[in-house]
Amino acid sequence: MRLPNLPVPGVGGLRRAAGLGAEAVRRARNVADAGRFAERAERNGLVPNAAVAVFFCTGPENLFQLEQWRRPLEHLAATRPVFVVVDQPDTGQAVLDAGTLPVAFAPGSGALERLVAERDVRVVLYVNQVERNFRMLRFAGPVHVQLGHGESDKAYSVSNQHKAYDLTFVGGPAGRDRLGAALRGFDADVRTVQVGRPQLDHAYPGAPDWSRASGLRVLYAPTWEGDRPSVAYGSLVSHGVAVVEALVAEPEVRVIYRPHPRTGLSSARHAEADRAVRAVLARDGDRHLVDTGPYGWQWAFADACVTDLSSVAYDWLATGKPLVVTEPVAAEAYRPASRLLDELPLLPAPAAGSALEVLRARGLGGAGVETDPLLADLSRHYFGETADGASTRRFEAAVEAAWTLASAG
């Protein structure tokens, strides 16, 4: 018997089908694990009364969003109790495994209503803009605060969803101005609070055991190639080998190369460039590092950074240390309105070999950020004052003010 001519799915279709199957399996496993996880969450510790809740009702693949804030939240918990709300066992398990914050399991509307009422939740923090946030936002009693998971000039940072929250904590004047200019009827002077970058005030694991006297440390952290031309910001093919060759040619420089985890997913040329950069570094034995581990330790450890149009650029800017941002070669790459990108000269591909010279001009090996007034001014614009724990003090004071507002009714 001749079979009918049926459409054959392409590679993308097969991947989507496989993804749907994996998601169905995950949902079924979460249903089966709900009772056991509820017991584990209770054994981990009582959810405190009149506390600050972090609403994180999403899948474990987004744990990086919470991880951005975990250490500042754990520090806050020493003076104002904090717990995390999850609605999926695998997410809750990941949160418990990653840190010390207690977890409340609220898998449905009824459980969430009981949690808010019985535990007298005063403040709710959100690290993303997922639709499930509105399950918690419907409660009028708590003060709802959008944190986000990183400073950026991208469209995500001016979502109309910001209007749903009582307050949005931003890094500095840039975040306030960005929201005020983009959102109709949004009083940014009232609805935003500038808290800097409290993540900088904490230690992170993963740094290599390099002697401080062994040389200057330069982080090269290119982003991936993107899955469409408008976000083709990755510099590996256009800049990568030339940047790294220039860095390793200087005997006093040690390179930390941190490729994006998705490098090569959409472009064989980027995968090839990644291998080429690794080969350049390998010529010096173990003097340099290919970094695929945790993120955060690089801020304090490295002396300077070369990166692309990505969140790493803003993270690094907050350190106040020398920074070079590459210029995308793709004509279609979208460039958002941004003081960082408009005022900081970008490194074009033909000049990639001058990366070290540019870093030196911006203060590498010198007295610090004040040798480059532009970087210092941009850092203040995006994050305000960040030295000596200033961000942590502002963040915790802002949370306390929100808690007081909720308590006052």
N, C-alpha and C positions, 0 to 999 in steps of 0.2 A: 504494500500500500504506500502510495506517495504521500509524504507529509506536506501540509500546507506551508507556503512561504511565510514564516513568522519573522518579525523584526528581531535582529540580533543586537543586544545592547552593546554600546561602546564601553571603553575602559571606565569612563566616568560613571556610566550607568551601573556597571558592575560594582564599582566602589560604593555608590550610593545604596545599592541593594544590600551589600555586605554591611554597610553602616547601619541601615535600618534593622537588619537582623541582630547585630550586636546590641543595639539600643533596646530592642525587645527583650533580649536575654537579660540585659542589665536591669530593666524594669521588673522582670519576673523575679530576679534574684533579690532585688530590694524588697519586694512584697514578702518573699519568704523569710528575709532576714529582719523584718521590722520588729518582731517581738524580742528577738535576741539582742538587737541593737538598743532597744529601749531599756533593757535591763543593764546593758553595759554603761549606757549614758548615766543611769542613776547611780551605779557603783562608782563612777568617776567623780562624783561629788554633787552636792545639792546645788541647784540653780539658785543664786542669791535673790533675795527680795529687793525691790526698789533699786535695781541695778541698771547698767547700760547693756543693751542687747545689740549684738551684731547679726543682722539678718542675712543669712548666706544660703538661700534656698536655690541651689543650682547644682550641676553635676561636679564630680571631683576633678574633671578636666580643667575646671576654672579655679582650682585651689590657689594658683599663683596670684589671683586677685586678693584673696584674704592674706596670703603670705606677705604681700607688700606691707600690710599693717600689723602683722602678728606681734612683732616685738614691741612697737609702741603701745599696742593694746595690752600686752602682758605687763608692761611697765605701769600703765594706767591702772590696772587691776590691783596694784598694791595699795592704792588709795581710794578707788571707787570700783566696786565689784563689776566685772564684765563677764558675759557669757555669749556663746554663739548659738543661734537658732538655725537648725537644719531641718529639711523635710525628707531627706533620703539617707538610708543607712550607710551607703558607701561613701557619701560625702562626709557624714558625721564621723565615720571611722577614720577617714583621712585627716580631719581636723584634730581629733583626739591624738592621733599618732604624731602629728606635727608639732604640737605645743602643749601648753598647760591650761588653757582656758576650758572651763566646763562647757558642756554642750546640752542644749535642750532640744529634744526631738519632737517636732510638731508636724506630723505627716498630713494633717488636714485642717480645714477651717475650724472645726470644733476644738481640736487640740490647741490651735493658735489662740482662740478666744479664751480658753481656760488659762493658758500661759500668761497672757496679758493681764487678765483679771486677778488670778491667784498670786502671781509674783509681782504685781504692781510695777510693771515695766515703765520706767520714766523716760529713757532716751533710747532711740533705735538708730544705729549706724548702718549705712549701706555702702558696699565697696564696688558695686556695679549698677547697671541699669536694666536688669532682666525684668521681664513682665511680672514674674512672681512677686516682685517687691510690692506690688499693689495689694497683695493679700494682707500685708502688714500695714501699709499706708492707710488703709481704711479706718484704723483705730485713731480716734481724735485725741486721746489722752496723752500719749507719749510725744516728745519732741522728735521729729524725724530729720536725720542729718545725712546728706549725701557726701561721702568721702571720695568716691572714685578710687582708681587704683594706679594713678600716676598722672603727672602733669603733662599736658600735650596741647598743641594748637590745632589738633585734628577736630573734625566735625563732631566726634563723640563727646568732646568736652563742652559742647553747647547744645546738648539735647534739650528739646522742649520739656522732657520729663523732669528737668530740674525744678520746674514750677510746682511739682507735687510735694516737694520736701519743704519743711519749715526753714531749713538752713542748708547751705552748701559750704563745706570747708574747702578753701582753695589755698594754693601755695602762697600767692602774693598778689600784688596789684594786677598782674597779667590775667589771672583767673577772674577777678572781679570785673575788670574792664571787658573781657571777652564775653562773659555772660550778659552784662549790661547792654552791650552793643547788639547782641544777637537775638535776645528774647524780648518779645513785646510784653509790656506790662510787668516786667520783672525789675524790682528795685534792688539792684545789686549792692548798693550801700547798706541796705538793711538785711538782705537775705544771704549775704556771703560773709564768711569769717576767714581771715588770713592766718594760716597756722604754719607756714613754712614747710619744711621737709623733715618731720621728726624721725624718719627712717635713718637719717644720717647720724643720729645720736646713739646708735646701737652697734654692737659688735656682731659680726656674722662669721660663720665657720667656712673653711675651705681654702684659706690662703696658703700658698706654699711656704716652706721654711727657707726663705731667702734672707741673707744677711743684708742689713740696711747699707752696708758699705760695698755691696757687690755691684751696685750700679743704679742708674735711673730706670724706673719701671714704667713702661708705656703699654696701655691697654688698647688693642685693636679689636673692636667689637662691631663687625659689619652685620647688618640685618640680612634677612633672606631676600630672594629675588622677587617675591610677591607672586600672586596668582593672576594678575592682570596688569596691563601697562600703566594704569593710573597710580599704582603703588609699587612700581619697579624702582625701589630705592637702593637695593643691594649693590655694594661697591666691589664685591670680590672680583668679578671679571674685569671691570674697568680700572680699578685702583689697586686691588689686593696685593699682587706680587710686588709691584713697584713700591708701595708703602712699606711692606715688610722688608724688602731688600734694603731700603734706605735706613730703616731702623736698625737692622742687625749689622749694617756696615759700621756703625758707631760702637766701638768696643765697650763703652760704658753703659750701653742701653741693654735692658732685658725686656723681652716682649711677652705679654700675656695675650694670646690670641683666643678670642671667644667667638666662635661662629654661632650663628643662630641655629637652634635645633632643627629648623625646617629647611636649612640650606640644601639646595639641590633637589628639593621635592618637585619643583616645576621646571627646572632648568639643568640639563646635563652640563652645560658650560659652567654654571656656578659650582656644581659638584667637582668638576675638573679643577677649577680655580682654587677650591678649598684644598684639594690634594696638593696642588702646587705650592700654596702658602705653607702647608705643613712640611713639605719637603725642604723649603728654604730654612725653616726653623730647625729642622732635624740636623742640618749641616753643622750646627754648633752643639751637638749632643743634647745634654739636658739643661743648657743655660736658659732656654726659653720654655714657655708653658703653653700647651694647647688645653684650654680651659673649657670643660664641658660639665662642670659641677654646679654647686649652688651659686646664687647671685646675691650680691650685696657687699661681700668682703672687698671687692675690687675698688669701691669708692675710697676707702681709707688706705688701701695698700698701694695702689698705683699712683704715679706722679703726674700722669697726663693721659689723655684719651683721644683716639681717632675713631670716629664712628660715622654712621649714616643718618639720614632723616628718620629717626626712630625715638622711642621713649628713652633709650640709653643716653641720647644727647641731653635731654632735660635732667635726667638723674645725675649725669656728670656735672652739668652746669651748676647744680646746687652745691657741689663740693667746692666751687670757687677755683678749681685747678685748671691748668691749660687744656684747651679743647680744640680739636679740629673736626669739622663736619664736612663730609664729602658732598660733591655736587652730582646728582644723578645724571647719567648720560641719556636716559630715555626721554625723548621730547614729550611723551605723553604723561610723564610722571607729574601728578598733581602736587602743587606747592601751596599749602595753606597760608593765609595771612599770618605773619609771625615776625615779631621783633627779632627773635633769635636768627631766623633764616634771612631776614632782610638786612640786618646790621652786621652779623658775623660773616665775614667773607668766606664763602665755601671753597673747598679744594677741588678744582676741576681735574679731570682724568689726566690731561697732559702734564699737570704739575704734581702728580701723585708722588713722585720721587723727592719732592721738597717737603714732605710732611714733617720731618724732624726739624727742618729750619723754621717752619711756621710755628711748631710747638715751642721752640726756643724763643722765638719772637714774642710768644704769648706767656712766657715766664718759666718754661721748663728749665730746671737747674738754677733758677734765680731765687728771689726772696719770697715769691708767692703770687697770689692773684692780683695784688695791688700793682704788679709790674704791667698788668694789662687792664687799664681802666674800663675798657669795653666789656670784658668778661665780668668784672666786678659789678658793673651797672646792670648787665643783663641778669645776673644772679639775683640782685636785689629786686628787679622787676618781676621775676617769676616766683621768688621764694622769700623775699624780705630778708631779715636778719636770720642767719642760720648758725652762727658761731656759738660755742660754749653752751650748748643745750637750749638755745633760745627757742627753737622750733618745738621741742618737747614741752617747754613751759607754756607756750601759746596754745598748743593742741590740748593739753590737759586743762588749761584754764577755760578754753572754749567748750569742752565737754562739760565741765563743772557748771558753767553758765547755762548751758542747755538743760542740765539736770535741775538747776535751781528754778528755771523758767517752768519746767514741767511740774515741779513740786508746788509752785505758787498757784497752779491752776490757770 
